[in-house]
Amino acid sequence: NCATVTDATGATVEPGQYIEYTVDAENLGDLPLSDVIVFDGIPTPSQFAASTNQSATIECSTNAGVAWAACPAGIAVTDVRLNIGTLAAGATQTLTFVVYIP
């Protein structure tokens, strides 16, 4: 069973389809930020499918952020955590990942 999910354009996502998430992290300050982590909740039931981020470590949670681990494809997730590390002053980091709606 799958609840109705809509993507950023407002389109309905059906079971068997993929959703690509794009998250921009921007440092609006004058100094670099260290230990930058971006959290994103994922609608259930979604499965992690892929990440194309070379500049961030991605981890998934299956229990609403209580515990975090690597994100193998096909695992049901509730949240995604992107560890950027240092973000320079005025810089923007774009992060992308894909989930599958079973």
WOMO-V473272 format. One record per backbone hydrogen bond with DSSP energy under -0.5 kcal/mol. CO is the residue of the C=O (numbers start at 0). NH is the residue of the N-H. If there is no record, write none. Layout:
CO	NH
CO	NH
This chain:
4	12
6	9
10	6
11	13
12	4
13	16
16	100
18	20
18	98
20	96
22	24
22	94
23	25
24	92
25	27
26	89
28	89
32	86
35	83
35	84
37	81
39	79
44	101
45	76
46	99
47	73
49	97
51	53
56	82
58	80
59	68
60	77
60	78
62	65
68	59
69	71
71	74
74	47
76	45
77	41
78	60
79	39
80	58
80	82
81	37
81	83
82	56
83	85
84	35
86	32
87	90
90	26
92	24
92	94
94	22
95	51
96	20
97	48
97	49
98	18
99	46
99	101
100	15
